């Protein structure tokens, strides 16, 4: 039988969420108790797949909110209660992470452990800054040390090394510079401070030891310091912070779902720091009666129209609940609105018979095949239970079709918004906000107002980006403007439109 009294130590790596290990993610998603350090990427908690107790135990600026002895005791207590315990550390658990002290405490208590490696910022913060740690000519050896306990550092040896990397050293940097120059480092030796390396908040400052001795200040902690001629290579190898949206904080309004958001992924690929604001809660309708009856009568329908990924998901869920599969659609033509809807259908192994060129309901009406022959045609339309546009239903009926509207899901506004979202909006730290439906606009306004924030005023200096004409119409109604509209009306096009807009500003 597996020993459940075990603590898993996870190194979160040097920067963003893309750099976690698969094993680390697996353990985090199964954790019941997570003791975590500071210096984590802002949205790391979104990786958690189950409800867990989150215990902050970080240390900043030499101050201990929780002592090391208390951390050790917490690990033991939770593990002895057979919780699945994760100890989450930024970077590498083994490098200046006091891991050995925590392991010794567990061993003394008869508990087991697992250590999942992460890459230290001492190694890869430099890589994200475009600074090589070693090169054949300029850096054949390097040293890494902590900026604490400087009297214990062998300065005569350190000063001879080609490259030095210092963690937790910004506060004592003047003393570090003075001692390195005293023991032989040239005052002209380049120095770089890398703050939040590997994240969309990354900043890099370059200077020299001599400038530090003359009083120049560097970026605040947390920052990784690198000293050596390799710093000059940044001009040639700079890459990570070159994205067209790098340094831009963009708020993405979206549905509450565990699925990856294609807009978020696209924006991050352009270097943006993305904050996700759930504004839609998707759930089953109040009754399946109409949809279930329609599925039983599928052979009587000529067309099935799907206008959202949610509609696809719930339709096939009910199809399966009826003991049927895609073969039941053999005599039914399928029309979809939107690329995402089409992709969701294709994942079911089905290709749609018709997709309008523009990804809106109005285009489906204008381009519908054999529009003049719709009289006596029977159409099944699984849709949102309330709050959706009626243009599609009304248009098809005007052409003579019999349309059966079947509630397939509900789309509601969440009860509240995360405090950090309101805080970022209030502080003016959001550069753009994206909306992908009229409901996302209305629910955003409701949630902001509920939190005591004037939605229009909060977006006064923020770029407002819309996925298409109907969403833009609602933005105009509630904010008085829209700055960016996607063309075509897809998530990827919306991200590209933001890039194009930014390049013009």
C-alpha positions in Angstrom: 0.0 0.0 0.0 1.3 3.4 -0.9 2.5 5.6 1.9 0.2 8.6 2.0 2.3 10.4 4.6 4.5 12.1 2.0 5.4 15.6 1.1 6.0 16.6 -2.6 8.5 19.4 -3.2 8.0 21.1 -6.5 10.3 23.6 -8.2 8.1 26.0 -10.2 11.0 27.0 -12.5 12.2 30.5 -13.4 9.3 32.2 -14.8 5.9 31.7 -16.5 3.5 28.8 -16.3 4.7 27.4 -19.5 7.9 26.2 -17.9 6.5 23.8 -15.3 7.4 20.1 -15.5 4.7 17.6 -16.2 5.3 15.8 -12.9 5.1 19.1 -11.0 1.7 19.8 -12.6 0.5 16.3 -11.9 1.3 16.6 -8.2 0.0 20.2 -7.9 -3.4 19.2 -9.4 -3.8 16.4 -6.9 -2.7 18.4 -3.8 -5.0 19.0 -0.8 -2.6 21.3 1.0 -0.1 23.6 -0.7 2.6 25.6 1.2 4.0 28.1 -1.2 6.8 30.7 -1.4 6.7 34.2 -2.7 8.0 35.0 -6.2 5.5 32.8 -8.0 4.0 33.9 -11.3 0.8 35.8 -10.5 -1.7 33.2 -11.8 0.0 30.0 -10.7 -3.1 29.0 -8.6 -5.0 28.5 -11.8 -3.1 25.3 -12.3 -4.8 23.8 -9.3 -7.5 21.2 -10.4 -9.2 20.7 -7.1 -10.1 22.7 -4.0 -7.0 22.9 -1.8 -5.8 24.7 1.3 -3.3 27.4 0.3 -0.8 28.3 3.0 1.6 31.3 2.2 5.0 30.7 3.8 7.2 33.1 1.7 10.1 35.2 2.9 10.8 38.6 1.4 13.5 41.2 2.1 15.0 39.1 4.9 11.8 39.2 6.8 10.1 35.9 7.8 6.3 36.0 8.0 6.5 32.3 8.9 9.7 31.0 10.5 11.5 28.1 9.0 10.8 26.0 12.2 7.1 26.8 11.7 7.2 25.7 8.1 8.8 22.5 9.1 6.1 21.8 11.7 3.3 22.6 9.2 4.7 20.1 6.7 4.9 17.4 9.4 1.4 18.1 10.8 -0.4 18.1 7.4 1.5 15.0 6.2 0.7 13.1 9.4 -3.0 13.8 8.8 -2.5 12.0 5.4 -3.2 15.0 3.4 -1.6 15.2 -0.1 0.9 17.9 0.7 2.8 20.0 -1.8 5.6 22.4 -0.9 5.9 24.8 -3.8 9.2 26.7 -4.3 10.1 29.2 -7.0 13.0 28.2 -9.2 14.9 25.2 -8.0 14.1 23.7 -4.6 17.8 22.8 -4.1 19.4 26.2 -4.7 19.1 28.6 -1.8 15.7 27.2 -1.0 16.5 25.8 2.5 15.2 22.4 1.1 17.7 20.4 3.2 16.3 21.8 6.5 12.7 20.8 5.5 13.8 17.3 4.4 15.7 16.8 7.6 12.6 17.7 9.6 10.5 15.2 7.6 13.0 12.4 8.0 13.2 13.0 11.7 9.4 12.6 11.9 9.6 9.4 9.8 8.0 10.9 6.8 8.9 10.4 3.1 9.2 12.9 0.3 9.6 13.5 -3.4 11.5 16.4 -5.0 10.5 17.5 -8.5 13.2 19.7 -10.0 12.7 23.2 -11.3 15.2 25.4 -13.2 16.8 28.0 -11.0 16.7 31.7 -12.0 20.4 31.6 -11.4 20.6 29.7 -14.7 17.7 30.7 -16.8 16.8 34.3 -15.8 19.9 35.0 -17.8 18.6 33.0 -20.8 15.4 35.0 -20.8 17.4 38.2 -20.8 19.5 37.0 -23.7 22.7 36.7 -21.6 24.6 33.4 -22.0 25.9 31.9 -18.7 28.9 30.4 -20.4 30.6 31.0 -23.7 33.8 29.5 -25.2 35.8 32.7 -25.1 34.3 35.0 -22.5 32.8 32.8 -19.8 34.5 29.4 -19.3 33.5 29.2 -15.6 30.9 30.9 -13.3 30.0 31.1 -9.7 26.6 31.5 -7.9 26.2 32.9 -4.5 23.6 34.5 -2.2 23.7 38.2 -1.3 23.4 37.4 2.4 26.2 36.6 4.8 28.8 38.5 2.7 31.6 37.9 5.2 31.5 34.2 4.4 32.1 34.7 0.7 35.7 33.9 -0.6 36.0 37.2 -2.4 39.5 36.6 -3.8 38.4 33.5 -5.6 35.0 34.9 -6.7 36.7 37.9 -8.3 38.7 35.7 -10.6 35.7 33.9 -12.1 34.5 35.0 -15.5 30.9 35.3 -14.6 29.1 35.7 -11.3 25.4 35.2 -10.6 24.0 36.6 -7.4 20.6 35.8 -5.9 18.9 38.0 -3.2 21.7 40.5 -3.7 20.1 43.9 -4.6 20.1 45.3 -1.1 23.8 44.6 -0.5 24.9 45.3 -4.1 27.1 48.3 -3.2 29.1 46.2 -0.8 29.3 43.3 -3.3 30.6 45.7 -6.0 33.1 47.2 -3.6 34.5 43.9 -2.5 34.8 42.5 -6.1 36.7 45.6 -7.2 38.8 45.4 -4.1 39.8 41.9 -5.0 40.6 42.5 -8.7 37.4 42.9 -10.8 37.6 45.9 -13.1 35.2 48.8 -12.3 34.2 48.7 -16.0 32.9 45.1 -15.6 29.3 44.9 -17.0 26.5 44.1 -14.6 22.8 43.3 -15.3 19.8 43.1 -13.0 17.0 40.9 -14.2 13.7 41.4 -12.5 10.9 38.8 -12.8 12.9 36.9 -15.4 10.8 34.6 -17.7 7.5 36.4 -17.0 5.6 39.1 -18.8 6.8 41.5 -16.1 10.5 41.0 -16.9 12.7 44.0 -16.8 16.4 44.1 -17.5 18.8 46.9 -16.4 22.5 47.0 -17.5 25.2 49.0 -15.9 28.8 48.5 -14.5 30.4 47.8 -11.1 31.8 51.3 -11.2 28.4 52.9 -11.7 27.1 51.0 -8.6 30.1 52.3 -6.6 29.1 55.8 -7.7 25.6 55.4 -6.3 23.5 54.1 -9.3 20.5 52.1 -8.1 19.3 48.9 -9.7 15.8 47.3 -10.0 14.2 46.3 -6.8 14.1 42.8 -5.5 13.3 40.2 -6.7 16.1 40.4 -9.2 18.9 38.1 -10.4 22.3 39.9 -10.7 24.9 38.8 -13.3 28.4 40.3 -13.5 30.8 39.7 -16.3 31.5 40.5 -19.9 28.7 38.1 -21.1 26.2 40.9 -20.2 27.2 42.6 -23.4 25.7 39.7 -25.4 22.2 40.9 -24.6 22.3 43.4 -27.4 22.8 40.4 -29.8 20.7 37.7 -28.1 17.8 39.6 -26.6 14.6 37.6 -27.5 12.1 37.0 -24.7 11.1 40.6 -24.2 10.8 41.5 -27.9 7.1 40.5 -28.4 4.9 43.3 -29.7 2.7 43.2 -26.6 5.4 42.6 -24.1 4.8 44.5 -20.9 1.2 45.0 -21.7 -1.3 43.7 -19.1 -4.4 42.6 -20.9 -7.7 41.6 -19.2 -9.5 38.8 -21.0 -13.2 38.3 -20.1 -14.2 34.7 -20.6 -16.3 31.8 -19.5 -15.6 30.0 -16.2 -14.1 26.8 -17.6 -11.0 24.6 -17.2 -10.3 24.6 -20.9 -7.4 26.6 -22.3 -8.5 29.9 -23.8 -7.2 30.4 -27.3 -7.2 34.2 -27.0 -5.1 34.0 -23.8 -2.6 31.7 -25.5 -2.4 34.0 -28.5 -1.9 37.1 -26.4 0.8 35.4 -24.3 2.6 34.3 -27.5 2.9 38.1 -28.3 4.4 38.7 -24.9 1.4 40.1 -23.0 0.7 39.5 -19.3 -2.8 38.1 -19.3 -5.3 38.4 -16.5 -8.4 36.3 -17.0 -11.7 37.5 -15.6 -14.5 34.9 -15.6 -17.7 36.6 -16.6 -19.8 33.7 -17.8 -20.9 30.6 -15.9 -22.0 27.8 -18.3 -24.3 25.1 -16.9 -27.1 22.8 -18.0 -30.5 24.3 -18.8 -33.4 24.2 -16.3 -34.8 21.3 -18.3 -33.6 18.8 -21.0 -37.1 18.0 -22.1 -37.2 19.9 -25.4 -33.7 18.8 -26.5 -34.2 15.2 -25.5 -37.5 15.0 -27.4 -35.8 16.5 -30.5 -33.0 14.0 -30.3 -35.5 11.2 -30.3 -37.1 12.7 -33.4 -33.8 13.5 -35.2 -34.9 11.7 -38.4 -37.6 14.4 -38.8 -35.1 17.2 -39.0 -33.4 18.5 -42.2 -30.8 20.8 -40.5 -29.0 21.0 -37.2 -27.6 24.5 -36.4 -24.9 25.0 -33.8 -23.6 28.4 -32.9 -21.3 27.8 -30.0 -18.8 25.3 -28.6 -21.1 25.0 -25.6 -24.0 24.0 -27.9 -21.9 21.3 -29.5 -20.8 20.0 -26.1 -24.3 19.7 -24.6 -25.9 18.4 -27.7 -23.6 15.5 -28.0 -23.8 14.9 -24.3 -27.5 14.4 -24.5 -27.1 12.4 -27.7 -25.0 10.0 -25.8 -27.4 10.0 -22.8 -30.1 8.8 -25.3 -27.9 5.9 -26.2 -27.1 7.3 -29.6 -23.9 8.5 -31.4 -23.0 10.6 -34.5 -24.6 7.9 -36.8 -28.0 9.3 -35.7 -27.1 12.4 -37.7 -26.7 10.5 -40.9 -29.6 12.2 -42.7 -29.2 15.6 -41.1 -27.3 18.6 -42.6 -25.2 20.5 -40.0 -24.5 24.3 -40.2 -22.2 26.0 -37.7 -21.4 29.6 -36.9 -17.8 30.4 -35.9 -14.5 28.8 -36.2 -14.4 27.6 -32.6 -17.8 25.9 -33.0 -16.5 24.2 -36.2 -13.4 23.0 -34.3 -15.5 21.6 -31.5 -17.7 19.7 -34.0 -14.6 18.4 -35.8 -13.3 17.0 -32.5 -16.4 14.8 -32.5 -15.3 13.4 -35.9 -17.9 15.4 -37.9 -17.4 18.0 -40.6 -20.1 20.7 -40.9 -22.0 20.9 -44.2 -22.1 24.7 -44.1 -20.0 27.5 -42.4 -20.7 31.1 -43.4 -17.7 33.2 -44.4 -18.4 35.7 -41.6 -18.6 34.1 -38.2 -21.9 35.7 -37.1 -25.6 34.6 -37.2 -26.5 37.3 -39.7 -24.1 35.8 -42.3 -25.6 32.4 -41.8 -29.0 33.8 -42.8 -27.6 35.6 -45.8 -25.5 32.7 -47.1 -27.7 29.7 -46.1 -27.8 27.1 -48.9 -31.0 27.0 -51.0 -32.7 29.7 -49.0 -35.6 29.7 -51.4 -36.3 26.0 -50.6 -36.5 26.3 -46.8 -40.3 26.1 -46.7 -41.4 23.0 -44.9 -37.7 22.4 -43.8 -37.4 21.4 -40.2 -34.4 22.9 -38.3 -33.1 22.0 -34.8 -31.4 24.8 -33.0 -29.8 23.9 -29.6 -29.1 27.2 -28.0 -28.6 29.2 -24.8 -31.7 29.1 -22.7 -32.1 32.8 -22.3 -30.5 36.1 -23.2 -29.4 35.1 -26.8 -30.2 37.0 -30.0 -33.3 36.1 -31.8 -32.2 37.2 -35.3 -31.3 33.7 -36.4 -34.6 32.1 -35.4 -36.7 34.9 -36.7 -34.8 35.0 -40.0 -35.2 31.3 -40.7 -38.9 31.3 -39.8 -39.3 34.3 -42.2 -37.9 32.1 -44.9 -40.6 29.5 -44.2 -38.6 27.0 -42.1 -39.9 25.3 -39.0 -37.4 26.0 -36.2 -37.3 24.0 -33.0 -35.4 26.0 -30.3 -34.1 23.6 -27.7 -32.4 25.0 -24.5 -29.0 23.3 -24.4 -27.2 25.4 -21.7 -27.4 28.4 -19.5 -25.0 31.3 -19.5 -25.1 33.3 -16.2 -23.1 36.0 -14.6 -20.8 34.8 -11.7 -21.7 36.1 -8.3 -18.4 38.0 -7.8 -15.1 39.0 -9.3 -11.7 38.2 -7.9 -10.4 41.1 -5.8 -7.1 41.2 -7.7 -8.9 42.1 -10.9 -10.7 45.1 -9.4 -7.4 46.1 -7.8 -5.5 46.0 -11.1 -8.3 48.0 -12.8 -8.5 50.5 -10.0 -4.7 51.1 -10.0 -4.7 51.7 -13.8 -2.4 48.7 -14.5 -4.5 47.2 -17.2 -3.7 48.4 -20.8 -6.4 46.6 -22.7 -9.6 44.5 -22.1 -11.1 42.0 -24.5 -14.8 41.1 -25.0 -16.0 38.2 -27.1 -19.8 38.6 -26.8 -22.3 41.1 -25.7 -22.9 39.1 -22.6 -19.2 39.4 -21.6 -19.6 43.2 -21.9 -22.8 43.3 -19.8 -21.5 40.9 -17.1 -18.2 42.8 -16.9 -20.2 46.0 -16.1 -22.4 44.2 -13.6 -19.4 42.7 -11.7 -17.5 46.0 -11.7 -20.5 47.9 -10.4 -21.1 45.3 -7.8 -17.5 45.7 -6.6 -17.9 49.4 -6.3 -16.1 50.3 -9.5 -17.5 52.5 -12.3 -17.0 50.2 -15.4 -16.9 53.1 -18.0 -14.6 55.2 -15.8 -12.2 52.3 -15.1 -11.7 51.8 -18.9 -11.3 55.5 -19.7 -7.6 55.0 -20.6 -7.8 51.3 -21.5 -8.0 49.9 -25.0 -11.3 48.2 -25.6 -11.1 45.3 -28.0 -14.2 43.5 -29.4 -14.6 40.2 -31.3 -17.2 41.5 -33.8 -20.0 43.9 -34.7 -22.6 42.8 -32.1 -20.1 42.9 -29.3 -18.9 46.3 -30.5 -22.5 47.6 -30.5 -22.8 46.7 -26.9 -19.4 48.3 -26.1 -20.6 51.5 -27.7 -23.8 51.4 -25.7 -22.1 50.9 -22.3 -18.7 52.5 -22.8 -19.3 55.0 -25.6 -16.5 53.6 -27.7 -14.6 50.6 -29.0 -11.0 50.8 -30.1 -10.3 47.5 -31.8 -12.5 45.0 -33.7 -11.4 41.6 -35.0 -11.6 40.8 -38.7 -12.4 38.0 -39.2 -14.3 37.5 -35.9 -12.0 34.9 -34.3 -9.9 34.9 -31.1 -6.6 34.8 -33.1 -7.7 37.7 -35.2 -8.6 39.7 -32.1 -5.1 39.1 -30.7 -3.6 40.2 -34.0 -5.8 43.3 -34.1 -4.5 44.3 -30.7 -1.0 43.9 -32.0 -1.7 46.1 -35.0 -3.4 48.7 -32.8 -0.5 48.8 -30.5 2.0 49.3 -33.3 0.1 52.4 -34.5 0.0 54.0 -31.0 
